[in-house]
Amino acid sequence: MPNNNKCQSCSMPLSKNKDYGTNADNSPNKEYCRFCFQKGVFTEPNISFDEMMDKVAHVMIAKVAVPEEKAYEIARLELTQVSRWK
């Protein structure tokens, strides 16, 4: 089973129950976060790797003040390690 410590789509850390996405029956989905997966489906089923990388990098820039170049470097590395983008 994939690493349950991070979302297997966006690599967001999963540490609290509220972080988890939901299955079709509304039970917690331990593989994906609430931003990527709701009610058993991806919230953005057609998002590309590059689009996801942009989203992840922008969150790091805005929320954690990571410099842009470093944010993209981290986003690319992290996303290549999760199951949705392997």
PDB file of N, CA, C and O in Angstrom:
ATOM      1  N   MET A   1       0.850  -1.191   0.000  1.00  0.00           N
ATOM      2  CA  MET A   1       0.000   0.000   0.000  1.00  0.00           C
ATOM      3  C   MET A   1       0.891   1.248   0.000  1.00  0.00           C
ATOM      4  O   MET A   1       1.976   1.236   0.581  1.00  0.00           O
ATOM      5  N   PRO A   2       0.435   2.323  -0.650  1.00  0.00           N
ATOM      6  CA  PRO A   2       1.232   3.556  -0.712  1.00  0.00           C
ATOM      7  C   PRO A   2       1.466   4.157   0.670  1.00  0.00           C
ATOM      8  O   PRO A   2       0.817   3.797   1.652  1.00  0.00           O
ATOM      9  N   ASN A   3       2.401   5.068   0.706  1.00  0.00           N
ATOM     10  CA  ASN A   3       2.723   5.781   1.936  1.00  0.00           C
ATOM     11  C   ASN A   3       1.496   6.556   2.407  1.00  0.00           C
ATOM     12  O   ASN A   3       1.047   7.483   1.733  1.00  0.00           O
ATOM     13  N   ASN A   4       0.958   6.180   3.554  1.00  0.00           N
ATOM     14  CA  ASN A   4      -0.244   6.834   4.068  1.00  0.00           C
ATOM     15  C   ASN A   4       0.050   8.146   4.769  1.00  0.00           C
ATOM     16  O   ASN A   4      -0.860   8.771   5.313  1.00  0.00           O
ATOM     17  N   ASN A   5       1.290   8.572   4.766  1.00  0.00           N
ATOM     18  CA  ASN A   5       1.625   9.830   5.412  1.00  0.00           C
ATOM     19  C   ASN A   5       1.477  11.020   4.481  1.00  0.00           C
ATOM     20  O   ASN A   5       1.568  12.164   4.928  1.00  0.00           O
ATOM     21  N   LYS A   6       1.252  10.776   3.194  1.00  0.00           N
ATOM     22  CA  LYS A   6       1.048  11.881   2.264  1.00  0.00           C
ATOM     23  C   LYS A   6       0.092  11.482   1.149  1.00  0.00           C
ATOM     24  O   LYS A   6      -0.022  10.312   0.785  1.00  0.00           O
ATOM     25  N   CYS A   7      -0.584  12.484   0.625  1.00  0.00           N
ATOM     26  CA  CYS A   7      -1.532  12.262  -0.465  1.00  0.00           C
ATOM     27  C   CYS A   7      -0.791  11.687  -1.664  1.00  0.00           C
ATOM     28  O   CYS A   7       0.277  12.173  -2.039  1.00  0.00           O
ATOM     29  N   GLN A   8      -1.360  10.660  -2.254  1.00  0.00           N
ATOM     30  CA  GLN A   8      -0.746  10.004  -3.394  1.00  0.00           C
ATOM     31  C   GLN A   8      -1.099  10.684  -4.719  1.00  0.00           C
ATOM     32  O   GLN A   8      -0.936  10.106  -5.794  1.00  0.00           O
ATOM     33  N   SER A   9      -1.585  11.924  -4.617  1.00  0.00           N
ATOM     34  CA  SER A   9      -1.844  12.747  -5.788  1.00  0.00           C
ATOM     35  C   SER A   9      -1.043  14.046  -5.732  1.00  0.00           C
ATOM     36  O   SER A   9      -0.360  14.399  -6.694  1.00  0.00           O
ATOM     37  N   CYS A  10      -1.128  14.766  -4.591  1.00  0.00           N
ATOM     38  CA  CYS A  10      -0.460  16.071  -4.487  1.00  0.00           C
ATOM     39  C   CYS A  10       0.691  16.086  -3.490  1.00  0.00           C
ATOM     40  O   CYS A  10       1.424  17.071  -3.405  1.00  0.00           O
ATOM     41  N   SER A  11       0.853  15.014  -2.743  1.00  0.00           N
ATOM     42  CA  SER A  11       1.923  14.860  -1.755  1.00  0.00           C
ATOM     43  C   SER A  11       1.706  15.675  -0.480  1.00  0.00           C
ATOM     44  O   SER A  11       2.638  15.848   0.304  1.00  0.00           O
ATOM     45  N   MET A  12       0.491  16.176  -0.263  1.00  0.00           N
ATOM     46  CA  MET A  12       0.193  16.901   0.969  1.00  0.00           C
ATOM     47  C   MET A  12       0.323  15.953   2.155  1.00  0.00           C
ATOM     48  O   MET A  12      -0.144  14.817   2.083  1.00  0.00           O
ATOM     49  N   PRO A  13       0.947  16.396   3.247  1.00  0.00           N
ATOM     50  CA  PRO A  13       1.019  15.550   4.443  1.00  0.00           C
ATOM     51  C   PRO A  13      -0.381  15.215   4.956  1.00  0.00           C
ATOM     52  O   PRO A  13      -1.253  16.082   5.010  1.00  0.00           O
ATOM     53  N   LEU A  14      -0.588  13.963   5.330  1.00  0.00           N
ATOM     54  CA  LEU A  14      -1.864  13.513   5.881  1.00  0.00           C
ATOM     55  C   LEU A  14      -1.633  13.135   7.329  1.00  0.00           C
ATOM     56  O   LEU A  14      -1.096  12.066   7.620  1.00  0.00           O
ATOM     57  N   SER A  15      -2.037  14.007   8.234  1.00  0.00           N
ATOM     58  CA  SER A  15      -1.788  13.744   9.647  1.00  0.00           C
ATOM     59  C   SER A  15      -3.049  13.780  10.506  1.00  0.00           C
ATOM     60  O   SER A  15      -3.078  13.211  11.597  1.00  0.00           O
ATOM     61  N   LYS A  16      -4.084  14.446  10.015  1.00  0.00           N
ATOM     62  CA  LYS A  16      -5.330  14.566  10.787  1.00  0.00           C
ATOM     63  C   LYS A  16      -6.474  13.953   9.973  1.00  0.00           C
ATOM     64  O   LYS A  16      -6.406  13.896   8.745  1.00  0.00           O
ATOM     65  N   ASN A  17      -7.505  13.505  10.651  1.00  0.00           N
ATOM     66  CA  ASN A  17      -8.659  12.912   9.964  1.00  0.00           C
ATOM     67  C   ASN A  17      -9.249  13.864   8.927  1.00  0.00           C
ATOM     68  O   ASN A  17      -9.693  13.429   7.865  1.00  0.00           O
ATOM     69  N   LYS A  18      -9.255  15.164   9.235  1.00  0.00           N
ATOM     70  CA  LYS A  18      -9.843  16.136   8.314  1.00  0.00           C
ATOM     71  C   LYS A  18      -9.038  16.287   7.021  1.00  0.00           C
ATOM     72  O   LYS A  18      -9.540  16.842   6.044  1.00  0.00           O
ATOM     73  N   ASP A  19      -7.797  15.799   7.008  1.00  0.00           N
ATOM     74  CA  ASP A  19      -6.951  15.897   5.819  1.00  0.00           C
ATOM     75  C   ASP A  19      -7.366  14.912   4.724  1.00  0.00           C
ATOM     76  O   ASP A  19      -7.138  15.168   3.542  1.00  0.00           O
ATOM     77  N   TYR A  20      -7.970  13.793   5.111  1.00  0.00           N
ATOM     78  CA  TYR A  20      -8.257  12.715   4.168  1.00  0.00           C
ATOM     79  C   TYR A  20      -9.432  13.030   3.250  1.00  0.00           C
ATOM     80  O   TYR A  20     -10.392  13.695   3.637  1.00  0.00           O
ATOM     81  N   GLY A  21      -9.324  12.531   2.025  1.00  0.00           N
ATOM     82  CA  GLY A  21     -10.434  12.592   1.092  1.00  0.00           C
ATOM     83  C   GLY A  21     -11.496  11.585   1.513  1.00  0.00           C
ATOM     84  O   GLY A  21     -11.368  10.927   2.546  1.00  0.00           O
ATOM     85  N   THR A  22     -12.537  11.471   0.709  1.00  0.00           N
ATOM     86  CA  THR A  22     -13.621  10.542   1.046  1.00  0.00           C
ATOM     87  C   THR A  22     -13.900   9.584  -0.094  1.00  0.00           C
ATOM     88  O   THR A  22     -13.754   9.913  -1.271  1.00  0.00           O
ATOM     89  N   ASN A  23     -14.312   8.370   0.303  1.00  0.00           N
ATOM     90  CA  ASN A  23     -14.751   7.367  -0.667  1.00  0.00           C
ATOM     91  C   ASN A  23     -16.204   7.645  -1.043  1.00  0.00           C
ATOM     92  O   ASN A  23     -16.839   8.542  -0.488  1.00  0.00           O
ATOM     93  N   ALA A  24     -16.720   6.869  -1.988  1.00  0.00           N
ATOM     94  CA  ALA A  24     -18.101   7.056  -2.442  1.00  0.00           C
ATOM     95  C   ALA A  24     -19.100   6.948  -1.293  1.00  0.00           C
ATOM     96  O   ALA A  24     -20.131   7.620  -1.305  1.00  0.00           O
ATOM     97  N   ASP A  25     -18.801   6.106  -0.300  1.00  0.00           N
ATOM     98  CA  ASP A  25     -19.706   5.940   0.845  1.00  0.00           C
ATOM     99  C   ASP A  25     -19.436   6.958   1.956  1.00  0.00           C
ATOM    100  O   ASP A  25     -19.970   6.841   3.059  1.00  0.00           O
ATOM    101  N   ASN A  26     -18.610   7.948   1.657  1.00  0.00           N
ATOM    102  CA  ASN A  26     -18.242   9.026   2.576  1.00  0.00           C
ATOM    103  C   ASN A  26     -17.266   8.606   3.676  1.00  0.00           C
ATOM    104  O   ASN A  26     -16.975   9.396   4.573  1.00  0.00           O
ATOM    105  N   SER A  27     -16.762   7.380   3.619  1.00  0.00           N
ATOM    106  CA  SER A  27     -15.735   6.963   4.574  1.00  0.00           C
ATOM    107  C   SER A  27     -14.408   7.613   4.178  1.00  0.00           C
ATOM    108  O   SER A  27     -14.221   7.983   3.019  1.00  0.00           O
ATOM    109  N   PRO A  28     -13.490   7.752   5.134  1.00  0.00           N
ATOM    110  CA  PRO A  28     -12.201   8.383   4.804  1.00  0.00           C
ATOM    111  C   PRO A  28     -11.406   7.551   3.802  1.00  0.00           C
ATOM    112  O   PRO A  28     -11.381   6.322   3.873  1.00  0.00           O
ATOM    113  N   ASN A  29     -10.769   8.230   2.884  1.00  0.00           N
ATOM    114  CA  ASN A  29      -9.873   7.576   1.940  1.00  0.00           C
ATOM    115  C   ASN A  29      -8.456   7.865   2.409  1.00  0.00           C
ATOM    116  O   ASN A  29      -8.027   9.019   2.403  1.00  0.00           O
ATOM    117  N   LYS A  30      -7.732   6.846   2.811  1.00  0.00           N
ATOM    118  CA  LYS A  30      -6.410   7.014   3.422  1.00  0.00           C
ATOM    119  C   LYS A  30      -5.295   7.214   2.402  1.00  0.00           C
ATOM    120  O   LYS A  30      -4.135   7.372   2.782  1.00  0.00           O
ATOM    121  N   GLU A  31      -5.627   7.210   1.112  1.00  0.00           N
ATOM    122  CA  GLU A  31      -4.616   7.369   0.071  1.00  0.00           C
ATOM    123  C   GLU A  31      -4.530   8.801  -0.466  1.00  0.00           C
ATOM    124  O   GLU A  31      -3.465   9.245  -0.894  1.00  0.00           O
ATOM    125  N   TYR A  32      -5.653   9.518  -0.440  1.00  0.00           N
ATOM    126  CA  TYR A  32      -5.708  10.856  -1.038  1.00  0.00           C
ATOM    127  C   TYR A  32      -6.264  11.894  -0.062  1.00  0.00           C
ATOM    128  O   TYR A  32      -7.029  11.570   0.846  1.00  0.00           O
ATOM    129  N   CYS A  33      -5.862  13.150  -0.273  1.00  0.00           N
ATOM    130  CA  CYS A  33      -6.332  14.245   0.584  1.00  0.00           C
ATOM    131  C   CYS A  33      -7.708  14.752   0.142  1.00  0.00           C
ATOM    132  O   CYS A  33      -8.220  14.392  -0.918  1.00  0.00           O
ATOM    133  N   ARG A  34      -8.273  15.586   0.984  1.00  0.00           N
ATOM    134  CA  ARG A  34      -9.606  16.146   0.728  1.00  0.00           C
ATOM    135  C   ARG A  34      -9.630  17.096  -0.465  1.00  0.00           C
ATOM    136  O   ARG A  34     -10.690  17.325  -1.049  1.00  0.00           O
ATOM    137  N   PHE A  35      -8.490  17.645  -0.829  1.00  0.00           N
ATOM    138  CA  PHE A  35      -8.445  18.551  -1.972  1.00  0.00           C
ATOM    139  C   PHE A  35      -8.410  17.799  -3.295  1.00  0.00           C
ATOM    140  O   PHE A  35      -8.859  18.315  -4.319  1.00  0.00           O
ATOM    141  N   CYS A  36      -7.881  16.586  -3.275  1.00  0.00           N
ATOM    142  CA  CYS A  36      -7.709  15.801  -4.504  1.00  0.00           C
ATOM    143  C   CYS A  36      -8.807  14.768  -4.736  1.00  0.00           C
ATOM    144  O   CYS A  36      -9.056  14.380  -5.877  1.00  0.00           O
ATOM    145  N   PHE A  37      -9.469  14.317  -3.664  1.00  0.00           N
ATOM    146  CA  PHE A  37     -10.367  13.166  -3.789  1.00  0.00           C
ATOM    147  C   PHE A  37     -11.581  13.338  -2.891  1.00  0.00           C
ATOM    148  O   PHE A  37     -11.449  13.437  -1.671  1.00  0.00           O
ATOM    149  N   GLN A  38     -12.777  13.375  -3.501  1.00  0.00           N
ATOM    150  CA  GLN A  38     -14.015  13.517  -2.740  1.00  0.00           C
ATOM    151  C   GLN A  38     -15.084  12.607  -3.313  1.00  0.00           C
ATOM    152  O   GLN A  38     -15.268  12.522  -4.528  1.00  0.00           O
ATOM    153  N   LYS A  39     -15.784  11.930  -2.419  1.00  0.00           N
ATOM    154  CA  LYS A  39     -16.887  11.040  -2.793  1.00  0.00           C
ATOM    155  C   LYS A  39     -16.465   9.996  -3.819  1.00  0.00           C
ATOM    156  O   LYS A  39     -17.229   9.640  -4.717  1.00  0.00           O
ATOM    157  N   GLY A  40     -15.229   9.510  -3.668  1.00  0.00           N
ATOM    158  CA  GLY A  40     -14.760   8.398  -4.493  1.00  0.00           C
ATOM    159  C   GLY A  40     -14.189   8.770  -5.845  1.00  0.00           C
ATOM    160  O   GLY A  40     -13.886   7.888  -6.649  1.00  0.00           O
ATOM    161  N   VAL A  41     -14.034  10.060  -6.114  1.00  0.00           N
ATOM    162  CA  VAL A  41     -13.480  10.477  -7.408  1.00  0.00           C
ATOM    163  C   VAL A  41     -12.492  11.627  -7.218  1.00  0.00           C
ATOM    164  O   VAL A  41     -12.560  12.368  -6.237  1.00  0.00           O
ATOM    165  N   PHE A  42     -11.579  11.758  -8.169  1.00  0.00           N
ATOM    166  CA  PHE A  42     -10.653  12.876  -8.136  1.00  0.00           C
ATOM    167  C   PHE A  42     -11.413  14.176  -8.371  1.00  0.00           C
ATOM    168  O   PHE A  42     -12.320  14.223  -9.202  1.00  0.00           O
ATOM    169  N   THR A  43     -11.055  15.212  -7.658  1.00  0.00           N
ATOM    170  CA  THR A  43     -11.696  16.513  -7.834  1.00  0.00           C
ATOM    171  C   THR A  43     -11.294  17.138  -9.172  1.00  0.00           C
ATOM    172  O   THR A  43     -12.053  17.916  -9.749  1.00  0.00           O
ATOM    173  N   GLU A  44     -10.114  16.802  -9.654  1.00  0.00           N
ATOM    174  CA  GLU A  44      -9.642  17.270 -10.957  1.00  0.00           C
ATOM    175  C   GLU A  44      -9.096  16.068 -11.731  1.00  0.00           C
ATOM    176  O   GLU A  44      -7.884  15.872 -11.812  1.00  0.00           O
ATOM    177  N   PRO A  45     -10.000  15.267 -12.298  1.00  0.00           N
ATOM    178  CA  PRO A  45      -9.561  14.018 -12.945  1.00  0.00           C
ATOM    179  C   PRO A  45      -8.658  14.222 -14.159  1.00  0.00           C
ATOM    180  O   PRO A  45      -7.906  13.318 -14.522  1.00  0.00           O
ATOM    181  N   ASN A  46      -8.719  15.367 -14.777  1.00  0.00           N
ATOM    182  CA  ASN A  46      -7.939  15.594 -15.997  1.00  0.00           C
ATOM    183  C   ASN A  46      -6.717  16.477 -15.795  1.00  0.00           C
ATOM    184  O   ASN A  46      -6.090  16.898 -16.767  1.00  0.00           O
ATOM    185  N   ILE A  47      -6.374  16.760 -14.544  1.00  0.00           N
ATOM    186  CA  ILE A  47      -5.216  17.612 -14.292  1.00  0.00           C
ATOM    187  C   ILE A  47      -3.940  16.899 -14.763  1.00  0.00           C
ATOM    188  O   ILE A  47      -3.781  15.692 -14.575  1.00  0.00           O
ATOM    189  N   SER A  48      -3.060  17.654 -15.364  1.00  0.00           N
ATOM    190  CA  SER A  48      -1.798  17.074 -15.837  1.00  0.00           C
ATOM    191  C   SER A  48      -0.747  17.157 -14.724  1.00  0.00           C
ATOM    192  O   SER A  48      -0.931  17.857 -13.728  1.00  0.00           O
ATOM    193  N   PHE A  49       0.332  16.445 -14.911  1.00  0.00           N
ATOM    194  CA  PHE A  49       1.451  16.501 -13.967  1.00  0.00           C
ATOM    195  C   PHE A  49       1.948  17.938 -13.815  1.00  0.00           C
ATOM    196  O   PHE A  49       2.146  18.411 -12.696  1.00  0.00           O
ATOM    197  N   ASP A  50       2.148  18.628 -14.931  1.00  0.00           N
ATOM    198  CA  ASP A  50       2.652  20.001 -14.873  1.00  0.00           C
ATOM    199  C   ASP A  50       1.680  20.938 -14.163  1.00  0.00           C
ATOM    200  O   ASP A  50       2.104  21.826 -13.423  1.00  0.00           O
ATOM    201  N   GLU A  51       0.378  20.746 -14.383  1.00  0.00           N
ATOM    202  CA  GLU A  51      -0.617  21.574 -13.695  1.00  0.00           C
ATOM    203  C   GLU A  51      -0.603  21.306 -12.190  1.00  0.00           C
ATOM    204  O   GLU A  51      -0.714  22.232 -11.387  1.00  0.00           O
ATOM    205  N   MET A  52      -0.465  20.032 -11.816  1.00  0.00           N
ATOM    206  CA  MET A  52      -0.391  19.697 -10.397  1.00  0.00           C
ATOM    207  C   MET A  52       0.890  20.272  -9.797  1.00  0.00           C
ATOM    208  O   MET A  52       0.878  20.775  -8.673  1.00  0.00           O
ATOM    209  N   MET A  53       1.974  20.200 -10.530  1.00  0.00           N
ATOM    210  CA  MET A  53       3.234  20.758 -10.040  1.00  0.00           C
ATOM    211  C   MET A  53       3.085  22.257  -9.790  1.00  0.00           C
ATOM    212  O   MET A  53       3.574  22.765  -8.780  1.00  0.00           O
ATOM    213  N   ASP A  54       2.419  22.967 -10.693  1.00  0.00           N
ATOM    214  CA  ASP A  54       2.161  24.397 -10.494  1.00  0.00           C
ATOM    215  C   ASP A  54       1.357  24.640  -9.215  1.00  0.00           C
ATOM    216  O   ASP A  54       1.689  25.522  -8.423  1.00  0.00           O
ATOM    217  N   LYS A  55       0.304  23.857  -9.021  1.00  0.00           N
ATOM    218  CA  LYS A  55      -0.538  24.033  -7.830  1.00  0.00           C
ATOM    219  C   LYS A  55       0.262  23.809  -6.561  1.00  0.00           C
ATOM    220  O   LYS A  55       0.196  24.612  -5.630  1.00  0.00           O
ATOM    221  N   VAL A  56       1.017  22.720  -6.521  1.00  0.00           N
ATOM    222  CA  VAL A  56       1.794  22.383  -5.330  1.00  0.00           C
ATOM    223  C   VAL A  56       2.854  23.447  -5.064  1.00  0.00           C
ATOM    224  O   VAL A  56       3.032  23.882  -3.926  1.00  0.00           O
ATOM    225  N   ALA A  57       3.555  23.865  -6.111  1.00  0.00           N
ATOM    226  CA  ALA A  57       4.596  24.893  -5.948  1.00  0.00           C
ATOM    227  C   ALA A  57       3.986  26.197  -5.433  1.00  0.00           C
ATOM    228  O   ALA A  57       4.553  26.838  -4.548  1.00  0.00           O
ATOM    229  N   HIS A  58       2.842  26.589  -5.979  1.00  0.00           N
ATOM    230  CA  HIS A  58       2.214  27.842  -5.546  1.00  0.00           C
ATOM    231  C   HIS A  58       1.757  27.784  -4.088  1.00  0.00           C
ATOM    232  O   HIS A  58       1.800  28.796  -3.389  1.00  0.00           O
ATOM    233  N   VAL A  59       1.326  26.626  -3.631  1.00  0.00           N
ATOM    234  CA  VAL A  59       0.957  26.482  -2.216  1.00  0.00           C
ATOM    235  C   VAL A  59       2.199  26.665  -1.348  1.00  0.00           C
ATOM    236  O   VAL A  59       2.156  27.361  -0.334  1.00  0.00           O
ATOM    237  N   MET A  60       3.298  26.044  -1.747  1.00  0.00           N
ATOM    238  CA  MET A  60       4.535  26.190  -0.968  1.00  0.00           C
ATOM    239  C   MET A  60       5.014  27.644  -0.952  1.00  0.00           C
ATOM    240  O   MET A  60       5.484  28.131   0.076  1.00  0.00           O
ATOM    241  N   ILE A  61       4.898  28.323  -2.064  1.00  0.00           N
ATOM    242  CA  ILE A  61       5.312  29.728  -2.153  1.00  0.00           C
ATOM    243  C   ILE A  61       4.436  30.590  -1.246  1.00  0.00           C
ATOM    244  O   ILE A  61       4.943  31.425  -0.497  1.00  0.00           O
ATOM    245  N   ALA A  62       3.132  30.389  -1.315  1.00  0.00           N
ATOM    246  CA  ALA A  62       2.186  31.227  -0.576  1.00  0.00           C
ATOM    247  C   ALA A  62       2.116  30.893   0.913  1.00  0.00           C
ATOM    248  O   ALA A  62       2.083  31.798   1.746  1.00  0.00           O
ATOM    249  N   LYS A  63       2.093  29.622   1.250  1.00  0.00           N
ATOM    250  CA  LYS A  63       1.846  29.216   2.638  1.00  0.00           C
ATOM    251  C   LYS A  63       3.116  29.039   3.463  1.00  0.00           C
ATOM    252  O   LYS A  63       3.094  29.220   4.681  1.00  0.00           O
ATOM    253  N   VAL A  64       4.221  28.687   2.810  1.00  0.00           N
ATOM    254  CA  VAL A  64       5.437  28.372   3.557  1.00  0.00           C
ATOM    255  C   VAL A  64       6.602  29.275   3.161  1.00  0.00           C
ATOM    256  O   VAL A  64       7.713  29.131   3.670  1.00  0.00           O
ATOM    257  N   ALA A  65       6.334  30.209   2.244  1.00  0.00           N
ATOM    258  CA  ALA A  65       7.345  31.177   1.789  1.00  0.00           C
ATOM    259  C   ALA A  65       8.602  30.520   1.219  1.00  0.00           C
ATOM    260  O   ALA A  65       9.718  30.997   1.423  1.00  0.00           O
ATOM    261  N   VAL A  66       8.395  29.415   0.498  1.00  0.00           N
ATOM    262  CA  VAL A  66       9.519  28.770  -0.184  1.00  0.00           C
ATOM    263  C   VAL A  66       9.805  29.583  -1.450  1.00  0.00           C
ATOM    264  O   VAL A  66       8.869  29.941  -2.165  1.00  0.00           O
ATOM    265  N   PRO A  67      11.062  29.879  -1.743  1.00  0.00           N
ATOM    266  CA  PRO A  67      11.390  30.596  -2.980  1.00  0.00           C
ATOM    267  C   PRO A  67      10.888  29.807  -4.209  1.00  0.00           C
ATOM    268  O   PRO A  67      10.893  28.576  -4.214  1.00  0.00           O
ATOM    269  N   GLU A  68      10.459  30.538  -5.236  1.00  0.00           N
ATOM    270  CA  GLU A  68       9.810  29.912  -6.399  1.00  0.00           C
ATOM    271  C   GLU A  68      10.623  28.772  -7.007  1.00  0.00           C
ATOM    272  O   GLU A  68      10.097  27.678  -7.208  1.00  0.00           O
ATOM    273  N   GLU A  69      11.879  29.014  -7.297  1.00  0.00           N
ATOM    274  CA  GLU A  69      12.696  27.975  -7.943  1.00  0.00           C
ATOM    275  C   GLU A  69      12.773  26.718  -7.074  1.00  0.00           C
ATOM    276  O   GLU A  69      12.655  25.603  -7.582  1.00  0.00           O
ATOM    277  N   LYS A  70      12.967  26.894  -5.787  1.00  0.00           N
ATOM    278  CA  LYS A  70      13.047  25.770  -4.852  1.00  0.00           C
ATOM    279  C   LYS A  70      11.701  25.070  -4.745  1.00  0.00           C
ATOM    280  O   LYS A  70      11.651  23.843  -4.660  1.00  0.00           O
ATOM    281  N   ALA A  71      10.610  25.829  -4.746  1.00  0.00           N
ATOM    282  CA  ALA A  71       9.268  25.244  -4.663  1.00  0.00           C
ATOM    283  C   ALA A  71       9.005  24.316  -5.842  1.00  0.00           C
ATOM    284  O   ALA A  71       8.462  23.226  -5.658  1.00  0.00           O
ATOM    285  N   TYR A  72       9.380  24.728  -7.043  1.00  0.00           N
ATOM    286  CA  TYR A  72       9.186  23.873  -8.218  1.00  0.00           C
ATOM    287  C   TYR A  72      10.074  22.632  -8.156  1.00  0.00           C
ATOM    288  O   TYR A  72       9.664  21.546  -8.564  1.00  0.00           O
ATOM    289  N   GLU A  73      11.278  22.799  -7.649  1.00  0.00           N
ATOM    290  CA  GLU A  73      12.192  21.664  -7.510  1.00  0.00           C
ATOM    291  C   GLU A  73      11.613  20.626  -6.537  1.00  0.00           C
ATOM    292  O   GLU A  73      11.610  19.429  -6.822  1.00  0.00           O
ATOM    293  N   ILE A  74      11.126  21.102  -5.392  1.00  0.00           N
ATOM    294  CA  ILE A  74      10.532  20.216  -4.389  1.00  0.00           C
ATOM    295  C   ILE A  74       9.260  19.566  -4.941  1.00  0.00           C
ATOM    296  O   ILE A  74       9.057  18.362  -4.777  1.00  0.00           O
ATOM    297  N   ALA A  75       8.408  20.356  -5.592  1.00  0.00           N
ATOM    298  CA  ALA A  75       7.150  19.827  -6.138  1.00  0.00           C
ATOM    299  C   ALA A  75       7.419  18.710  -7.132  1.00  0.00           C
ATOM    300  O   ALA A  75       6.770  17.666  -7.077  1.00  0.00           O
ATOM    301  N   ARG A  76       8.361  18.913  -8.037  1.00  0.00           N
ATOM    302  CA  ARG A  76       8.679  17.877  -9.028  1.00  0.00           C
ATOM    303  C   ARG A  76       9.175  16.607  -8.346  1.00  0.00           C
ATOM    304  O   ARG A  76       8.736  15.506  -8.681  1.00  0.00           O
ATOM    305  N   LEU A  77      10.080  16.757  -7.399  1.00  0.00           N
ATOM    306  CA  LEU A  77      10.620  15.601  -6.686  1.00  0.00           C
ATOM    307  C   LEU A  77       9.522  14.858  -5.924  1.00  0.00           C
ATOM    308  O   LEU A  77       9.418  13.635  -6.020  1.00  0.00           O
ATOM    309  N   GLU A  78       8.711  15.589  -5.173  1.00  0.00           N
ATOM    310  CA  GLU A  78       7.644  14.971  -4.379  1.00  0.00           C
ATOM    311  C   GLU A  78       6.617  14.251  -5.259  1.00  0.00           C
ATOM    312  O   GLU A  78       6.227  13.121  -4.966  1.00  0.00           O
ATOM    313  N   LEU A  79       6.186  14.905  -6.327  1.00  0.00           N
ATOM    314  CA  LEU A  79       5.140  14.318  -7.163  1.00  0.00           C
ATOM    315  C   LEU A  79       5.604  13.065  -7.893  1.00  0.00           C
ATOM    316  O   LEU A  79       4.793  12.180  -8.165  1.00  0.00           O
ATOM    317  N   THR A  80       6.870  12.973  -8.210  1.00  0.00           N
ATOM    318  CA  THR A  80       7.354  11.755  -8.881  1.00  0.00           C
ATOM    319  C   THR A  80       7.402  10.563  -7.929  1.00  0.00           C
ATOM    320  O   THR A  80       7.612   9.430  -8.362  1.00  0.00           O
ATOM    321  N   GLN A  81       7.209  10.813  -6.631  1.00  0.00           N
ATOM    322  CA  GLN A  81       7.243   9.742  -5.634  1.00  0.00           C
ATOM    323  C   GLN A  81       5.866   9.217  -5.240  1.00  0.00           C
ATOM    324  O   GLN A  81       5.778   8.248  -4.486  1.00  0.00           O
ATOM    325  N   VAL A  82       4.791   9.833  -5.729  1.00  0.00           N
ATOM    326  CA  VAL A  82       3.438   9.390  -5.342  1.00  0.00           C
ATOM    327  C   VAL A  82       2.805   8.576  -6.468  1.00  0.00           C
ATOM    328  O   VAL A  82       3.149   8.736  -7.639  1.00  0.00           O
ATOM    329  N   SER A  83       1.884   7.710  -6.093  1.00  0.00           N
ATOM    330  CA  SER A  83       1.357   6.723  -7.051  1.00  0.00           C
ATOM    331  C   SER A  83       0.629   7.316  -8.257  1.00  0.00           C
ATOM    332  O   SER A  83       0.678   6.732  -9.340  1.00  0.00           O
ATOM    333  N   ARG A  84      -0.032   8.438  -8.105  1.00  0.00           N
ATOM    334  CA  ARG A  84      -0.789   8.990  -9.238  1.00  0.00           C
ATOM    335  C   ARG A  84       0.131   9.413 -10.386  1.00  0.00           C
ATOM    336  O   ARG A  84      -0.301   9.407 -11.539  1.00  0.00           O
ATOM    337  N   TRP A  85       1.357   9.771 -10.112  1.00  0.00           N
ATOM    338  CA  TRP A  85       2.254  10.311 -11.131  1.00  0.00           C
ATOM    339  C   TRP A  85       3.433   9.413 -11.471  1.00  0.00           C
ATOM    340  O   TRP A  85       4.319   9.823 -12.220  1.00  0.00           O
ATOM    341  N   LYS A  86       3.464   8.206 -10.942  1.00  0.00           N
ATOM    342  CA  LYS A  86       4.568   7.276 -11.254  1.00  0.00           C
ATOM    343  C   LYS A  86       4.400   6.699 -12.625  1.00  0.00           C
ATOM    344  O   LYS A  86       5.226   5.900 -13.064  1.00  0.00           O
TER     345      LYS A  86
END
